[in-house]
Amino acid sequence: MNFECDMNNASYRECFNLLSRFNIYHCDDLIDDDLCVTYRNDKLNHSSFIDHVFFSDSVRHRVINVELCDSGSNLSDHVPLVTSFDFQLNVTRTVPQVIIPTNALLGGAISLA
């Protein structure tokens, strides 16, 4: 969302009215930076805090912190926000199964599923 999360902002009020029905809120208060600038345009001499992360209440309590990642490798005029959580994801990798159709035995094609 390219606007500040402030109830004085009409766009945010619209967004808040919708997302709050699902218990989804911004996490701006969890950012460990006193000067939150996520958009910067040096030519226009303009900067603002218009990028945010939103989480439901069921996940928000698992957020450790949200930080601005303003490194030299970022070529955008927006500064990425990085969120750390206190849980681990268990991911298993599956190997595609090779299916050999009956007609393949007669010289047909082999397909991967």
Rosetta constraint file for C-alpha pairs under 8 A:
AtomPair CA 1 CA 50 HARMONIC 6.62 0.50
AtomPair CA 1 CA 51 HARMONIC 6.06 0.50
AtomPair CA 1 CA 52 HARMONIC 6.93 0.50
AtomPair CA 2 CA 50 HARMONIC 4.73 0.50
AtomPair CA 2 CA 51 HARMONIC 6.02 0.50
AtomPair CA 3 CA 9 HARMONIC 7.81 0.50
AtomPair CA 3 CA 11 HARMONIC 7.25 0.50
AtomPair CA 3 CA 12 HARMONIC 7.01 0.50
AtomPair CA 3 CA 49 HARMONIC 7.40 0.50
AtomPair CA 3 CA 50 HARMONIC 4.54 0.50
AtomPair CA 3 CA 51 HARMONIC 7.30 0.50
AtomPair CA 4 CA 9 HARMONIC 7.11 0.50
AtomPair CA 4 CA 12 HARMONIC 7.09 0.50
AtomPair CA 4 CA 48 HARMONIC 7.81 0.50
AtomPair CA 4 CA 49 HARMONIC 5.89 0.50
AtomPair CA 4 CA 50 HARMONIC 4.92 0.50
AtomPair CA 4 CA 51 HARMONIC 7.74 0.50
AtomPair CA 5 CA 9 HARMONIC 7.25 0.50
AtomPair CA 5 CA 12 HARMONIC 5.62 0.50
AtomPair CA 5 CA 26 HARMONIC 7.64 0.50
AtomPair CA 5 CA 50 HARMONIC 7.64 0.50
AtomPair CA 6 CA 12 HARMONIC 6.37 0.50
AtomPair CA 6 CA 13 HARMONIC 7.72 0.50
AtomPair CA 7 CA 12 HARMONIC 6.38 0.50
AtomPair CA 7 CA 13 HARMONIC 5.61 0.50
AtomPair CA 8 CA 12 HARMONIC 7.96 0.50
AtomPair CA 8 CA 13 HARMONIC 7.60 0.50
AtomPair CA 9 CA 13 HARMONIC 6.33 0.50
AtomPair CA 10 CA 14 HARMONIC 6.39 0.50
AtomPair CA 11 CA 15 HARMONIC 6.32 0.50
AtomPair CA 12 CA 16 HARMONIC 5.85 0.50
AtomPair CA 13 CA 17 HARMONIC 6.06 0.50
AtomPair CA 14 CA 18 HARMONIC 6.55 0.50
AtomPair CA 15 CA 19 HARMONIC 6.06 0.50
AtomPair CA 16 CA 20 HARMONIC 5.59 0.50
AtomPair CA 16 CA 25 HARMONIC 7.53 0.50
AtomPair CA 17 CA 21 HARMONIC 6.82 0.50
AtomPair CA 18 CA 22 HARMONIC 7.58 0.50
AtomPair CA 19 CA 23 HARMONIC 6.48 0.50
AtomPair CA 19 CA 24 HARMONIC 5.15 0.50
AtomPair CA 19 CA 25 HARMONIC 6.86 0.50
AtomPair CA 20 CA 24 HARMONIC 5.27 0.50
AtomPair CA 20 CA 25 HARMONIC 6.51 0.50
AtomPair CA 22 CA 56 HARMONIC 7.23 0.50
AtomPair CA 23 CA 56 HARMONIC 5.33 0.50
AtomPair CA 23 CA 57 HARMONIC 5.78 0.50
AtomPair CA 24 CA 54 HARMONIC 6.34 0.50
AtomPair CA 24 CA 55 HARMONIC 5.24 0.50
AtomPair CA 24 CA 56 HARMONIC 4.01 0.50
AtomPair CA 24 CA 57 HARMONIC 6.32 0.50
AtomPair CA 25 CA 54 HARMONIC 5.30 0.50
AtomPair CA 25 CA 55 HARMONIC 5.72 0.50
AtomPair CA 25 CA 56 HARMONIC 6.30 0.50
AtomPair CA 25 CA 57 HARMONIC 7.57 0.50
AtomPair CA 26 CA 52 HARMONIC 6.54 0.50
AtomPair CA 26 CA 53 HARMONIC 5.66 0.50
AtomPair CA 26 CA 54 HARMONIC 4.24 0.50
AtomPair CA 26 CA 55 HARMONIC 6.50 0.50
AtomPair CA 27 CA 31 HARMONIC 7.31 0.50
AtomPair CA 27 CA 52 HARMONIC 7.20 0.50
AtomPair CA 27 CA 53 HARMONIC 5.89 0.50
AtomPair CA 27 CA 54 HARMONIC 5.97 0.50
AtomPair CA 27 CA 55 HARMONIC 7.23 0.50
AtomPair CA 27 CA 60 HARMONIC 7.80 0.50
AtomPair CA 27 CA 66 HARMONIC 7.65 0.50
AtomPair CA 28 CA 52 HARMONIC 6.73 0.50
AtomPair CA 28 CA 53 HARMONIC 7.40 0.50
AtomPair CA 28 CA 66 HARMONIC 7.94 0.50
AtomPair CA 30 CA 65 HARMONIC 5.69 0.50
AtomPair CA 30 CA 66 HARMONIC 5.69 0.50
AtomPair CA 31 CA 36 HARMONIC 7.91 0.50
AtomPair CA 31 CA 65 HARMONIC 6.34 0.50
AtomPair CA 31 CA 66 HARMONIC 4.63 0.50
AtomPair CA 31 CA 67 HARMONIC 5.29 0.50
AtomPair CA 31 CA 68 HARMONIC 7.58 0.50
AtomPair CA 32 CA 65 HARMONIC 7.09 0.50
AtomPair CA 32 CA 66 HARMONIC 6.62 0.50
AtomPair CA 32 CA 67 HARMONIC 5.79 0.50
AtomPair CA 33 CA 67 HARMONIC 7.09 0.50
AtomPair CA 33 CA 68 HARMONIC 7.53 0.50
AtomPair CA 36 CA 48 HARMONIC 7.71 0.50
AtomPair CA 36 CA 49 HARMONIC 5.84 0.50
AtomPair CA 36 CA 68 HARMONIC 7.84 0.50
AtomPair CA 37 CA 47 HARMONIC 6.31 0.50
AtomPair CA 37 CA 48 HARMONIC 5.18 0.50
AtomPair CA 37 CA 49 HARMONIC 4.69 0.50
AtomPair CA 37 CA 50 HARMONIC 7.81 0.50
AtomPair CA 37 CA 79 HARMONIC 7.56 0.50
AtomPair CA 38 CA 47 HARMONIC 7.54 0.50
AtomPair CA 38 CA 48 HARMONIC 6.22 0.50
AtomPair CA 38 CA 49 HARMONIC 4.95 0.50
AtomPair CA 38 CA 50 HARMONIC 6.14 0.50
AtomPair CA 38 CA 51 HARMONIC 5.83 0.50
AtomPair CA 38 CA 68 HARMONIC 7.54 0.50
AtomPair CA 38 CA 78 HARMONIC 5.35 0.50
AtomPair CA 38 CA 79 HARMONIC 4.62 0.50
AtomPair CA 38 CA 80 HARMONIC 7.10 0.50
AtomPair CA 39 CA 47 HARMONIC 5.35 0.50
AtomPair CA 39 CA 48 HARMONIC 5.34 0.50
AtomPair CA 39 CA 49 HARMONIC 6.23 0.50
AtomPair CA 39 CA 50 HARMONIC 6.57 0.50
AtomPair CA 39 CA 51 HARMONIC 7.53 0.50
AtomPair CA 39 CA 77 HARMONIC 5.72 0.50
AtomPair CA 39 CA 78 HARMONIC 4.47 0.50
AtomPair CA 39 CA 79 HARMONIC 6.22 0.50
AtomPair CA 40 CA 45 HARMONIC 7.84 0.50
AtomPair CA 40 CA 46 HARMONIC 5.96 0.50
AtomPair CA 40 CA 47 HARMONIC 4.33 0.50
AtomPair CA 40 CA 48 HARMONIC 6.78 0.50
AtomPair CA 40 CA 77 HARMONIC 5.41 0.50
AtomPair CA 40 CA 78 HARMONIC 6.51 0.50
AtomPair CA 41 CA 45 HARMONIC 5.89 0.50
AtomPair CA 41 CA 46 HARMONIC 5.25 0.50
AtomPair CA 41 CA 47 HARMONIC 6.20 0.50
AtomPair CA 41 CA 77 HARMONIC 6.35 0.50
AtomPair CA 42 CA 46 HARMONIC 6.41 0.50
AtomPair CA 51 CA 78 HARMONIC 7.74 0.50
AtomPair CA 51 CA 80 HARMONIC 7.99 0.50
AtomPair CA 51 CA 81 HARMONIC 7.76 0.50
AtomPair CA 52 CA 81 HARMONIC 7.36 0.50
AtomPair CA 53 CA 81 HARMONIC 7.48 0.50
AtomPair CA 55 CA 59 HARMONIC 6.16 0.50
AtomPair CA 55 CA 60 HARMONIC 5.53 0.50
AtomPair CA 56 CA 60 HARMONIC 5.92 0.50
AtomPair CA 57 CA 61 HARMONIC 6.75 0.50
AtomPair CA 59 CA 63 HARMONIC 7.11 0.50
AtomPair CA 62 CA 85 HARMONIC 5.50 0.50
AtomPair CA 62 CA 86 HARMONIC 5.49 0.50
AtomPair CA 62 CA 87 HARMONIC 7.09 0.50
AtomPair CA 63 CA 83 HARMONIC 7.04 0.50
AtomPair CA 63 CA 84 HARMONIC 5.94 0.50
AtomPair CA 63 CA 85 HARMONIC 4.44 0.50
AtomPair CA 63 CA 86 HARMONIC 6.41 0.50
AtomPair CA 64 CA 83 HARMONIC 7.56 0.50
AtomPair CA 64 CA 84 HARMONIC 5.35 0.50
AtomPair CA 64 CA 85 HARMONIC 5.09 0.50
AtomPair CA 64 CA 86 HARMONIC 6.11 0.50
AtomPair CA 65 CA 83 HARMONIC 5.91 0.50
AtomPair CA 65 CA 84 HARMONIC 5.48 0.50
AtomPair CA 65 CA 85 HARMONIC 7.31 0.50
AtomPair CA 66 CA 81 HARMONIC 6.56 0.50
AtomPair CA 66 CA 82 HARMONIC 5.60 0.50
AtomPair CA 66 CA 83 HARMONIC 4.43 0.50
AtomPair CA 66 CA 84 HARMONIC 6.45 0.50
AtomPair CA 67 CA 81 HARMONIC 5.60 0.50
AtomPair CA 67 CA 82 HARMONIC 5.34 0.50
AtomPair CA 67 CA 83 HARMONIC 6.56 0.50
AtomPair CA 68 CA 79 HARMONIC 6.50 0.50
AtomPair CA 68 CA 80 HARMONIC 5.99 0.50
AtomPair CA 68 CA 81 HARMONIC 4.75 0.50
AtomPair CA 68 CA 82 HARMONIC 6.33 0.50
AtomPair CA 69 CA 79 HARMONIC 6.31 0.50
AtomPair CA 69 CA 80 HARMONIC 5.45 0.50
AtomPair CA 69 CA 81 HARMONIC 5.97 0.50
AtomPair CA 69 CA 82 HARMONIC 6.53 0.50
AtomPair CA 70 CA 74 HARMONIC 7.00 0.50
AtomPair CA 70 CA 79 HARMONIC 5.72 0.50
AtomPair CA 70 CA 80 HARMONIC 7.07 0.50
AtomPair CA 74 CA 79 HARMONIC 7.44 0.50
AtomPair CA 96 CA 112 HARMONIC 6.92 0.50
AtomPair CA 96 CA 113 HARMONIC 6.21 0.50
AtomPair CA 97 CA 112 HARMONIC 6.58 0.50
AtomPair CA 97 CA 113 HARMONIC 5.95 0.50
AtomPair CA 98 CA 111 HARMONIC 6.92 0.50
AtomPair CA 98 CA 112 HARMONIC 5.04 0.50
AtomPair CA 98 CA 113 HARMONIC 6.38 0.50
AtomPair CA 99 CA 110 HARMONIC 7.02 0.50
AtomPair CA 99 CA 111 HARMONIC 6.14 0.50
AtomPair CA 99 CA 112 HARMONIC 5.98 0.50
AtomPair CA 99 CA 113 HARMONIC 6.63 0.50
AtomPair CA 100 CA 104 HARMONIC 6.20 0.50
AtomPair CA 100 CA 105 HARMONIC 8.00 0.50
AtomPair CA 100 CA 110 HARMONIC 5.52 0.50
AtomPair CA 100 CA 111 HARMONIC 6.77 0.50
AtomPair CA 101 CA 105 HARMONIC 7.53 0.50
AtomPair CA 101 CA 109 HARMONIC 7.99 0.50
AtomPair CA 101 CA 110 HARMONIC 6.87 0.50
AtomPair CA 101 CA 111 HARMONIC 7.94 0.50
AtomPair CA 102 CA 106 HARMONIC 7.63 0.50
AtomPair CA 103 CA 107 HARMONIC 6.80 0.50
AtomPair CA 103 CA 108 HARMONIC 5.33 0.50
AtomPair CA 103 CA 109 HARMONIC 7.86 0.50
AtomPair CA 104 CA 108 HARMONIC 3.93 0.50
AtomPair CA 104 CA 109 HARMONIC 5.54 0.50
AtomPair CA 104 CA 110 HARMONIC 6.21 0.50
